[in-house]
Amino acid sequence: MFLRKHGLLLLLTTVVVLSATTTTTAISPGSTLSATSNQTWSSPSSTFFLGFVPVSPTTTPPTFTASIFYSGNSPVVWSAANATPVDSGASLRFLSSGALRLLNGSGATVWDSGTANRGASSATLEDSGNLVISNGSRTPLWQSFDHPTDTLVPSQNFSSGKILRSGSYSFILKSNGNLTLYWNDSMLYWNQGLNSSVNTVSKPVLALQSIGILQLSDTNLTSAAIVAYSNDYAEGGSDVLRVLKLDNDGNLRIYTTSKGSGNPTAMWAAVEDQCEVYAYCGNYGICSYNASNPVCGCPSQNFEMVDPNDSRKGCRRKVSLNNCQGNATMLTLNHAQLLTYSPEVQSQVFYIGISACKGNCLSNTNGCFASTALGDGTGQCYLKSQDLVSGYVSPALPSTSYIKVCPPVLQNPPPSGVSVKHKSSRVPAWVVVVVVLGTLLALVAFEGGLWMWCCRNNKRFGALSAQLADQEVDMAQVTRAIQASFWCIQEQPSHRPTMSRVVQMLEGVAEIERPPAPRLAMEGPVVSGTSTNISSNVSAFSTAAASPHDPSSSSSFQTSSVSTLTLGRNTEKVSSSLLQSEP
């Protein structure tokens, strides 16, 4: 972008793309873009551009990606070589052979379209954001829509077999219609699929409508199944772009951008609780919330961050377990859960008590590194048999987790502003609490009794309003409303249901499970460590497998006609009862 003043061109140094764009819609063989030329190829209406985008955050020396981006430089909707960075000497060339090729400064090929010697005569960047290489008959030989990176735009179909990738995370549409998020191509931490009452799909296609509807279509469905609505559904006009993007934090989101603003805003997220994304904080990283934002930390001072400048890279033990000389102990993390998803679920779950959950892991010298006792009444315990741990801490979690470390256990310091309390002559806090609660209960009982006496002595007691003479009292609906209200007042915002989820609860479409029991606010550090010795009487393992408890593990989305979808964290409960099995 240029500013003209007194006949001079002032280049905005912070923007290296969109500085000079060609007006042609067809790209001829022999055309070249270089990383330092600030040139781009544009779509006919200058809605999308193909050029080199500087990697963010800025690197030294500077690196770039060859990408298609929306007006205003953001969002990037496609990148060559899956966004592999190249140096400042890189170039993107449409060769006379018909191949579109990305070269780095040394001349080595980084990426190639594979269209050489196939009769390609032109390339076109369409206003939809699709880059198409065609032959003389205008038959597409290659198009970017068939090779997505981490983003889908409206009118771009996403079928089974295609993958969105961002860092260690991937998004895949299964052949049975299930939408899935994976970590490292193996750990399935989110999955959404058609309800079992819907006919089996044959060739499912996922697409994002321009008005903000994410939907799944198939020839066996009478109408498209609605997956999600963006929060700004149907708002804005033709100058608004919505995209579906897999971010490098492992979450799948719908973003909205106004043309030229370069400021995408998230309007929907697949995983409502970011801390439930597997390995979001890296190995042995513990995810918690600071106000409404997820933050990463280490379990205790027995660990240190892999990269102090990037807490998401995880933590490592300061002293290896191999150096414990058989004297390991267990670090206790209250209100913490070590995430366990498929395929780990079946092999890592046991039915044992809390003490045994801790002790059995400690006694298992080489086959257990950490454990979690859910503490929700199910008796489930997860024993982490791999040295890979992803943790989540929240006051709303009833679970307790244990991590094997070399002694002594070094607790994390209290959060700033929290002082250590000492003994004093003041009245104990529990006495004050008991007195206050007793007084409040007495007042409530008195007021309730007075209200009941007045009601029962009222002649209209037990009668319906004349306006409701033809109505009936639906106690089941009243019960659902009360049950849903307990979810709406959860202390942790991420545990509160969305409005669509509340509506489904009230309508009886979604099952309402028991919410976490309220707990007093904990004093001291959120993640604390205590030492424990192995008990001489350790309970035996149980080999029965079960799914992890998750109060929000399933919900349903209504379609415009009869199709439904079920959503949730990947648990055995969801996959066995709500999702069709992969053929």
C-alpha positions as CSV (number, residue, x, y, z in Angstrom):
1,M,0.0,0.0,0.0
2,F,1.3,3.4,-0.9
3,L,0.7,6.9,0.4
4,R,1.2,9.8,-2.1
5,K,2.4,13.1,-0.6
6,H,4.1,15.9,-2.6
7,G,4.6,13.5,-5.5
8,L,6.6,11.0,-3.4
9,L,5.6,7.4,-2.6
10,L,6.0,6.5,1.1
11,L,6.1,2.7,1.7
12,L,4.5,1.4,4.8
13,T,7.3,-0.8,6.1
14,T,5.0,-2.8,8.3
15,V,3.1,-4.1,5.3
16,V,5.1,-5.9,2.7
17,V,2.1,-7.3,0.8
18,L,-0.5,-5.5,-1.1
19,S,2.0,-2.8,-2.0
20,A,1.6,-3.2,-5.7
21,T,-0.9,-5.5,-7.4
22,T,-1.4,-6.5,-11.0
23,T,-4.8,-5.8,-12.5
24,T,-4.8,-8.9,-14.8
25,T,-7.0,-11.8,-13.9
26,A,-5.1,-14.4,-15.8
27,I,-1.5,-15.3,-14.8
28,S,0.6,-16.4,-17.8
29,P,3.4,-18.9,-17.8
30,G,6.7,-17.2,-17.2
31,S,5.2,-14.9,-14.5
32,T,7.2,-14.6,-11.2
33,L,6.7,-13.2,-7.7
34,S,9.6,-12.7,-5.4
35,A,9.6,-12.3,-1.7
36,T,11.2,-8.8,-1.7
37,S,9.4,-7.3,-4.7
38,N,6.2,-6.5,-2.8
39,Q,4.2,-7.6,-5.8
40,T,1.0,-9.7,-5.8
41,W,-1.4,-11.4,-8.1
42,S,-5.0,-10.4,-7.5
43,S,-8.5,-11.7,-8.1
44,P,-10.7,-9.7,-10.6
45,S,-12.3,-7.5,-7.9
46,S,-9.2,-7.3,-5.7
47,T,-10.8,-9.3,-3.0
48,F,-8.0,-11.9,-2.7
49,F,-4.3,-11.6,-3.4
50,L,-1.5,-14.1,-3.9
51,G,1.9,-13.0,-2.7
52,F,4.5,-13.3,0.0
53,V,3.4,-12.7,3.6
54,P,6.0,-12.1,6.4
55,V,6.0,-14.8,9.1
56,S,4.5,-13.6,12.4
57,P,6.0,-13.0,14.9
58,T,8.9,-11.5,12.9
59,T,12.0,-13.6,12.6
60,T,15.6,-12.7,12.1
61,P,16.5,-12.9,9.3
62,P,13.0,-12.3,7.9
63,T,11.0,-15.3,6.5
64,F,7.9,-15.5,4.4
65,T,5.1,-17.8,3.2
66,A,3.6,-17.8,-0.3
67,S,0.0,-17.3,0.5
68,I,-3.5,-16.3,-0.6
69,F,-4.9,-13.6,1.7
70,Y,-8.0,-11.5,2.0
71,S,-8.1,-7.7,1.4
72,G,-6.4,-6.1,4.3
73,N,-3.7,-8.8,4.5
74,S,-5.8,-11.0,6.8
75,P,-6.9,-13.7,7.0
76,V,-4.6,-15.9,5.1
77,V,-6.7,-18.6,3.5
78,W,-4.1,-20.8,1.7
79,S,-0.4,-21.2,1.8
80,A,2.0,-23.2,-0.5
81,A,3.9,-26.1,1.1
82,N,1.5,-26.0,4.1
83,A,2.9,-22.6,5.2
84,T,6.5,-23.7,5.1
85,P,8.6,-20.5,5.7
86,V,11.1,-19.4,3.0
87,D,13.9,-16.8,3.0
88,S,13.9,-13.3,1.5
89,G,15.4,-14.7,-1.8
90,A,12.5,-17.0,-2.4
91,S,10.3,-16.8,-5.5
92,L,7.0,-18.2,-6.8
93,R,7.2,-19.0,-10.5
94,F,4.6,-20.1,-13.0
95,L,6.9,-22.0,-15.3
96,S,6.5,-22.4,-19.1
97,S,6.0,-26.1,-18.4
98,G,2.7,-25.3,-16.6
99,A,4.0,-25.9,-13.1
100,L,3.6,-23.4,-10.3
101,R,6.7,-23.7,-8.2
102,L,8.0,-22.2,-4.9
103,L,11.8,-21.8,-4.7
104,N,13.9,-20.7,-1.9
105,G,16.9,-18.3,-2.2
106,S,19.2,-21.2,-3.1
107,G,17.0,-22.3,-6.0
108,A,15.8,-25.5,-4.2
109,T,12.2,-26.4,-4.8
110,V,10.1,-26.0,-1.7
111,W,6.7,-26.8,-3.3
112,D,5.3,-27.7,-6.8
113,S,1.8,-27.9,-8.1
114,G,2.5,-31.0,-10.1
115,T,1.0,-29.6,-13.3
116,A,4.1,-29.6,-15.5
117,N,3.7,-30.9,-19.1
118,R,0.0,-31.3,-18.7
119,G,-1.1,-28.6,-21.1
120,A,-1.5,-25.8,-18.5
121,S,-1.9,-22.5,-20.2
122,S,-3.0,-20.1,-17.4
123,A,-3.5,-19.6,-13.7
124,T,-6.3,-17.5,-12.2
125,L,-7.0,-16.3,-8.7
126,E,-10.8,-16.2,-8.5
127,D,-12.9,-13.8,-6.3
128,S,-13.8,-16.9,-4.2
129,G,-10.2,-17.2,-3.1
130,N,-9.6,-20.3,-5.3
131,L,-6.3,-20.4,-7.2
132,V,-6.9,-22.4,-10.4
133,I,-4.4,-23.7,-13.0
134,S,-6.2,-24.6,-16.3
135,N,-5.4,-25.9,-19.7
136,G,-6.4,-24.3,-23.0
137,S,-9.9,-25.6,-22.7
138,R,-10.2,-24.0,-19.3
139,T,-10.4,-27.4,-17.6
140,P,-8.9,-27.1,-14.1
141,L,-5.8,-29.2,-13.7
142,W,-5.1,-28.1,-10.1
143,Q,-6.9,-25.8,-7.7
144,S,-6.1,-24.6,-4.1
145,F,-9.6,-25.6,-2.9
146,D,-8.6,-29.2,-3.4
147,H,-5.5,-28.7,-1.3
148,P,-6.5,-26.7,1.8
149,T,-3.9,-25.8,4.5
150,D,-5.6,-24.6,7.7
151,T,-8.6,-22.6,6.4
152,L,-11.8,-23.0,4.5
153,V,-13.7,-20.2,2.8
154,P,-17.3,-20.0,1.7
155,S,-18.0,-22.1,-1.5
156,Q,-15.1,-24.4,-0.7
157,N,-16.2,-27.9,-0.2
158,F,-14.3,-30.1,2.4
159,S,-14.8,-33.8,1.8
160,S,-13.6,-36.9,3.5
161,G,-9.9,-37.5,2.9
162,K,-9.0,-33.9,3.1
163,I,-7.1,-32.5,6.1
164,L,-6.6,-29.1,7.7
165,R,-3.3,-28.8,9.6
166,S,-1.9,-26.3,12.0
167,G,1.2,-27.3,13.9
168,S,0.7,-30.6,15.7
169,Y,-3.1,-30.4,15.2
170,S,-5.3,-31.6,12.4
171,F,-9.0,-31.5,11.4
172,I,-10.4,-34.4,9.5
173,L,-13.9,-35.2,8.1
174,K,-14.4,-39.0,8.4
175,S,-16.2,-41.0,5.7
176,N,-19.0,-41.7,8.2
177,G,-19.6,-37.9,8.6
178,N,-17.7,-37.5,11.9
179,L,-15.9,-34.2,12.4
180,T,-12.7,-34.9,14.3
181,L,-9.7,-33.0,15.8
182,Y,-6.5,-34.8,16.4
183,W,-3.2,-34.0,18.1
184,N,-0.1,-35.5,16.5
185,D,-2.4,-37.5,14.1
186,S,-3.2,-40.0,16.9
187,M,-4.9,-38.4,19.9
188,L,-8.6,-37.8,19.2
189,Y,-9.7,-35.0,21.6
190,W,-12.9,-33.7,19.9
191,N,-15.4,-35.4,17.7
192,Q,-18.8,-34.6,16.3
193,G,-21.0,-36.9,14.3
194,L,-24.4,-37.6,12.9
195,N,-26.9,-39.0,15.4
196,S,-27.3,-42.8,15.0
197,S,-31.0,-42.3,14.0
198,V,-29.8,-40.6,10.8
199,N,-29.2,-42.8,7.8
200,T,-25.6,-43.7,7.0
201,V,-23.9,-41.1,4.8
202,S,-21.9,-42.1,1.7
203,K,-20.0,-39.0,0.6
204,P,-20.2,-36.3,3.3
205,V,-19.2,-32.7,2.4
206,L,-18.6,-29.9,4.9
207,A,-19.1,-26.3,3.9
208,L,-19.2,-22.9,5.4
209,Q,-22.0,-20.6,4.1
210,S,-21.2,-17.0,3.6
211,I,-23.8,-16.0,6.2
212,G,-22.1,-18.0,8.9
213,I,-23.7,-21.5,8.8
214,L,-21.4,-24.5,9.0
215,Q,-23.2,-27.5,7.5
216,L,-22.8,-31.1,6.5
217,S,-24.3,-32.3,3.3
218,D,-24.7,-35.8,1.8
219,T,-26.9,-37.5,-0.8
220,N,-28.5,-39.6,1.9
221,L,-29.6,-36.6,3.9
222,T,-32.9,-35.0,3.1
223,S,-31.4,-31.6,4.0
224,A,-28.1,-30.3,5.2
225,A,-27.2,-31.0,8.9
226,I,-26.4,-27.8,10.7
227,V,-23.1,-28.1,12.6
228,A,-22.9,-24.5,13.9
229,Y,-23.9,-20.9,13.6
230,S,-21.5,-18.1,13.9
231,N,-22.4,-15.6,16.6
232,D,-22.9,-12.9,14.0
233,Y,-24.9,-15.2,11.7
234,A,-26.5,-13.4,8.8
235,E,-25.1,-10.0,9.8
236,G,-23.0,-7.8,7.6
237,G,-23.1,-7.7,3.8
238,S,-21.0,-8.6,0.8
239,D,-17.9,-6.9,2.4
240,V,-17.8,-9.5,5.2
241,L,-15.8,-12.7,4.9
242,R,-16.3,-15.7,7.2
243,V,-13.8,-18.5,7.3
244,L,-13.4,-21.8,9.2
245,K,-9.8,-22.0,10.5
246,L,-7.8,-24.5,12.5
247,D,-5.6,-22.5,14.8
248,N,-2.2,-23.5,16.1
249,D,-3.8,-23.8,19.6
250,G,-5.8,-26.8,18.4
251,N,-9.2,-25.2,18.2
252,L,-11.4,-25.0,15.2
253,R,-13.1,-21.5,14.8
254,I,-15.3,-19.5,12.6
255,Y,-13.8,-16.0,12.0
256,T,-15.4,-12.9,10.6
257,T,-13.5,-10.1,8.8
258,S,-14.7,-6.9,7.2
259,K,-13.1,-6.2,3.8
260,G,-9.9,-4.2,4.3
261,S,-9.9,-4.3,8.1
262,G,-7.4,-7.1,8.4
263,N,-8.8,-7.9,11.9
264,P,-10.6,-11.3,12.0
265,T,-12.8,-11.9,15.0
266,A,-13.6,-15.4,16.4
267,M,-17.4,-16.0,16.3
268,W,-17.5,-19.7,17.1
269,A,-15.2,-22.4,18.6
270,A,-15.5,-26.1,18.4
271,V,-13.9,-26.8,21.8
272,E,-15.6,-24.4,24.2
273,D,-13.0,-25.0,27.0
274,Q,-9.6,-24.3,25.6
275,C,-7.9,-26.2,28.4
276,E,-9.6,-29.4,27.1
277,V,-7.5,-29.3,23.9
278,Y,-4.9,-32.0,24.3
279,A,-1.3,-30.8,24.8
280,Y,-2.4,-27.1,24.6
281,C,0.3,-26.4,27.2
282,G,2.7,-29.0,25.9
283,N,4.1,-32.0,27.8
284,Y,3.6,-31.8,31.5
285,G,2.1,-28.3,31.1
286,I,-0.9,-27.4,33.3
287,C,-3.6,-25.3,31.8
288,S,-5.7,-23.0,34.0
289,Y,-7.5,-19.7,33.6
290,N,-6.5,-16.2,34.4
291,A,-9.8,-14.4,34.3
292,S,-11.2,-15.6,31.0
293,N,-7.9,-16.4,29.3
294,P,-6.1,-19.8,29.4
295,V,-2.6,-19.8,30.8
296,C,0.1,-22.4,31.0
297,G,2.3,-23.3,33.9
298,C,4.3,-26.2,35.4
299,P,2.9,-28.6,38.0
300,S,5.4,-27.6,40.7
301,Q,9.0,-26.3,41.1
302,N,10.1,-29.8,40.5
303,F,9.6,-28.8,36.8
304,E,10.9,-26.1,34.6
305,M,9.6,-24.6,31.3
306,V,11.2,-26.0,28.2
307,D,11.2,-22.4,26.8
308,P,10.7,-19.6,29.3
309,N,9.6,-17.3,26.4
310,D,6.8,-19.7,25.3
311,S,4.9,-21.4,28.1
312,R,3.0,-23.5,25.6
313,K,6.0,-25.6,24.8
314,G,5.5,-27.5,28.1
315,C,7.7,-28.4,31.1
316,R,10.3,-31.0,32.0
317,R,11.5,-32.5,35.3
318,K,14.5,-30.8,36.8
319,V,15.6,-34.2,38.0
320,S,15.0,-37.2,35.8
321,L,13.2,-40.2,37.3
322,N,16.2,-42.3,36.4
323,N,18.1,-40.3,39.0
324,C,15.7,-41.0,41.9
325,Q,17.5,-44.2,42.7
326,G,14.1,-45.9,43.4
327,N,13.0,-43.3,45.8
328,A,10.3,-41.5,43.7
329,T,7.3,-39.9,45.3
330,M,4.0,-38.5,44.1
331,L,3.2,-34.8,43.6
332,T,-0.5,-34.1,44.4
333,L,-2.5,-31.7,42.2
334,N,-5.9,-30.8,43.7
335,H,-8.8,-30.0,41.4
336,A,-6.7,-31.2,38.5
337,Q,-7.4,-33.7,35.7
338,L,-4.8,-35.2,33.3
339,L,-6.6,-35.4,30.0
340,T,-7.2,-38.9,28.6
341,Y,-8.7,-39.4,25.2
342,S,-8.9,-42.2,22.7
343,P,-6.9,-44.4,22.0
344,E,-5.7,-44.1,25.6
345,V,-9.1,-44.5,27.3
346,Q,-9.5,-48.3,27.2
347,S,-6.0,-49.1,28.4
348,Q,-5.6,-46.5,31.1
349,V,-8.8,-46.6,33.1
350,F,-9.2,-48.6,36.3
351,Y,-11.8,-48.8,39.1
352,I,-9.9,-48.2,42.3
353,G,-9.9,-45.9,45.3
354,I,-8.1,-42.6,45.5
355,S,-5.3,-43.9,47.6
356,A,-4.8,-46.9,45.3
357,C,-4.9,-44.6,42.3
358,K,-1.9,-42.8,43.8
359,G,-0.1,-45.8,45.2
360,N,-0.4,-48.1,42.3
361,C,1.2,-45.5,40.0
362,L,4.0,-45.0,42.4
363,S,4.7,-48.7,42.8
364,N,4.7,-49.2,39.0
365,T,8.3,-48.4,38.4
366,N,8.4,-48.2,34.6
367,G,4.7,-48.4,33.6
368,C,3.2,-45.3,35.2
369,F,4.2,-41.7,35.2
370,A,1.0,-40.0,36.5
371,S,-2.5,-40.7,37.5
372,T,-5.9,-39.0,37.9
373,A,-8.7,-40.0,40.4
374,L,-11.9,-38.5,38.9
375,G,-13.5,-38.1,42.3
376,D,-17.0,-37.9,40.8
377,G,-18.4,-41.0,42.4
378,T,-17.6,-43.3,39.5
379,G,-14.4,-44.7,41.1
380,Q,-12.5,-44.2,37.9
381,C,-8.7,-43.8,37.9
382,Y,-6.6,-43.1,34.9
383,L,-3.0,-44.4,35.0
384,K,-0.8,-42.6,32.5
385,S,1.5,-45.2,31.1
386,Q,3.4,-42.9,28.7
387,D,5.6,-40.0,29.8
388,L,3.2,-37.6,28.1
389,V,0.9,-35.6,30.3
390,S,-1.5,-32.8,29.5
391,G,-3.1,-31.3,32.6
392,Y,-6.1,-29.0,33.4
393,V,-6.7,-27.3,36.8
394,S,-9.9,-25.7,37.8
395,P,-11.7,-25.2,41.1
396,A,-14.8,-26.8,39.5
397,L,-13.0,-30.1,38.9
398,P,-13.6,-32.7,41.5
399,S,-10.7,-34.8,40.4
400,T,-7.2,-35.1,42.0
401,S,-4.1,-35.9,40.0
402,Y,-0.7,-37.3,40.9
403,I,2.6,-36.9,39.0
404,K,5.7,-39.0,39.8
405,V,8.7,-36.9,40.8
406,C,12.0,-37.2,42.6
407,P,11.8,-35.9,46.2
408,P,11.5,-33.5,47.8
409,V,8.3,-32.1,46.4
410,L,8.7,-28.4,45.8
411,Q,5.4,-26.6,45.8
412,N,4.7,-23.7,43.6
413,P,4.7,-20.3,45.4
414,P,1.3,-18.7,46.2
415,P,0.0,-16.3,43.6
416,S,1.1,-12.7,43.9
417,G,-1.0,-10.7,46.4
418,V,-1.7,-13.8,48.5
419,S,0.1,-13.7,51.8
420,V,0.8,-16.7,54.1
421,K,-1.4,-16.6,57.2
422,H,0.0,-16.9,60.7
423,K,-1.7,-17.8,64.0
424,S,-3.2,-14.9,65.8
425,S,-5.6,-14.2,68.6
426,R,-8.4,-13.4,66.2
427,V,-11.6,-15.4,66.0
428,P,-11.1,-18.5,63.8
429,A,-12.6,-18.1,60.3
430,W,-14.7,-21.2,60.6
431,V,-16.5,-19.7,63.6
432,V,-17.4,-16.6,61.6
433,V,-18.6,-18.7,58.7
434,V,-20.8,-20.9,61.0
435,V,-22.4,-17.9,62.7
436,V,-23.1,-16.1,59.4
437,L,-24.5,-19.2,57.7
438,G,-26.6,-20.0,60.8
439,T,-28.0,-16.5,60.8
440,L,-28.8,-16.6,57.1
441,L,-30.5,-20.0,57.3
442,A,-32.6,-18.8,60.2
443,L,-33.7,-15.7,58.3
444,V,-34.5,-17.8,55.2
445,A,-36.5,-20.3,57.2
446,F,-38.5,-17.6,58.9
447,E,-39.2,-15.8,55.6
448,G,-40.1,-19.1,53.9
449,G,-42.5,-20.1,56.7
450,L,-44.1,-16.7,56.7
451,W,-44.6,-16.8,52.9
452,M,-46.1,-20.4,53.1
453,W,-48.5,-19.3,55.9
454,C,-49.7,-16.4,53.8
455,C,-50.0,-18.5,50.7
456,R,-52.0,-21.2,52.4
457,N,-54.4,-18.7,53.9
458,N,-55.0,-17.2,50.5
459,K,-58.3,-18.3,48.9
460,R,-56.6,-18.5,45.5
461,F,-54.0,-20.9,46.8
462,G,-53.6,-23.9,44.4
463,A,-55.7,-22.3,41.6
464,L,-54.4,-21.5,38.2
465,S,-54.7,-18.0,36.7
466,A,-57.9,-17.5,34.6
467,Q,-55.6,-16.7,31.7
468,L,-54.2,-20.2,32.0
469,A,-57.4,-22.1,32.5
470,D,-56.8,-24.3,29.5
471,Q,-53.1,-25.0,30.4
472,E,-51.4,-27.7,32.4
473,V,-48.4,-27.5,34.7
474,D,-45.5,-29.4,33.2
475,M,-43.3,-30.4,36.2
476,A,-40.8,-32.1,33.9
477,Q,-40.2,-28.8,32.2
478,V,-39.8,-27.0,35.5
479,T,-37.3,-29.7,36.7
480,R,-35.3,-29.2,33.5
481,A,-35.2,-25.4,34.0
482,I,-33.9,-25.8,37.5
483,Q,-31.3,-28.4,36.4
484,A,-30.1,-26.1,33.6
485,S,-29.8,-23.2,35.9
486,F,-27.2,-25.0,38.0
487,W,-25.0,-25.2,34.9
488,C,-25.6,-21.6,34.0
489,I,-24.1,-20.4,37.4
490,Q,-20.9,-22.4,37.3
491,E,-18.0,-20.4,38.6
492,Q,-15.7,-21.2,35.6
493,P,-17.1,-19.5,32.5
494,S,-15.9,-22.3,30.3
495,H,-18.2,-24.7,32.1
496,R,-21.3,-22.7,31.5
497,P,-23.4,-23.9,28.5
498,T,-24.0,-21.8,25.4
499,M,-27.5,-20.3,24.7
500,S,-28.1,-23.0,22.1
501,R,-27.1,-25.6,24.6
502,V,-29.5,-24.1,27.2
503,V,-32.4,-24.1,24.7
504,Q,-31.7,-27.8,24.0
505,M,-31.7,-28.6,27.7
506,L,-35.0,-26.8,28.2
507,E,-36.6,-28.4,25.2
508,G,-35.5,-31.9,26.4
509,V,-33.4,-32.4,23.3
510,A,-30.1,-32.7,25.3
511,E,-29.6,-34.8,28.4
512,I,-28.8,-32.7,31.5
513,E,-26.1,-34.3,33.6
514,R,-25.3,-33.5,37.2
515,P,-23.0,-30.4,37.4
516,P,-19.9,-30.3,39.6
517,A,-20.6,-29.8,43.2
518,P,-19.9,-26.2,44.5
519,R,-16.6,-25.9,46.3
520,L,-15.1,-23.2,48.6
521,A,-12.5,-21.1,46.9
522,M,-9.0,-22.5,47.6
523,E,-6.3,-20.4,49.3
524,G,-2.8,-20.6,48.2
525,P,-1.5,-21.8,44.8
526,V,-3.9,-23.3,42.2
527,V,-1.4,-26.0,41.5
528,S,0.2,-27.3,44.6
529,G,2.4,-30.2,45.4
530,T,2.5,-32.6,48.3
531,S,4.5,-35.6,49.0
532,T,3.1,-39.1,49.7
533,N,4.7,-42.4,50.6
534,I,3.5,-45.6,49.1
535,S,1.1,-47.6,51.2
536,S,2.1,-51.1,52.2
537,N,-1.4,-52.3,51.3
538,V,-2.1,-51.3,47.7
539,S,-5.4,-52.3,46.1
540,A,-5.4,-54.5,43.1
541,F,-5.9,-53.1,39.6
542,S,-9.2,-53.4,37.9
543,T,-9.1,-54.1,34.2
544,A,-12.6,-52.9,33.4
545,A,-12.5,-50.0,30.9
546,A,-14.8,-47.0,30.9
547,S,-15.0,-43.5,29.6
548,P,-13.9,-40.4,31.4
549,H,-16.7,-38.5,33.1
550,D,-17.6,-35.3,31.2
551,P,-20.8,-33.4,32.1
552,S,-20.8,-31.7,28.6
553,S,-19.8,-34.7,26.6
554,S,-22.7,-34.6,24.3
555,S,-25.3,-32.3,22.9
556,S,-27.3,-32.2,19.7
557,F,-27.7,-29.7,16.9
558,Q,-31.0,-29.5,15.0
559,T,-31.0,-29.3,11.2
560,S,-33.3,-27.4,9.0
561,S,-35.4,-30.6,8.6
562,V,-34.8,-33.9,10.4
563,S,-31.1,-34.4,10.7
564,T,-29.3,-34.0,14.0
565,L,-25.7,-33.8,15.1
566,T,-24.1,-34.8,18.4
567,L,-21.1,-32.9,19.8
568,G,-18.6,-33.3,22.5
569,R,-15.2,-34.2,23.7
570,N,-14.0,-37.5,22.5
571,T,-15.1,-40.1,25.1
572,E,-15.9,-43.7,24.8
573,K,-19.4,-42.8,25.9
574,V,-19.9,-40.5,22.9
575,S,-18.3,-42.7,20.4
576,S,-20.3,-45.8,21.4
577,S,-23.7,-44.4,21.9
578,L,-24.0,-41.4,19.6
579,L,-21.5,-41.7,16.8
580,Q,-21.5,-44.2,13.9
581,S,-18.4,-46.4,13.8
582,E,-15.9,-45.8,11.1
583,P,-16.3,-48.4,8.3
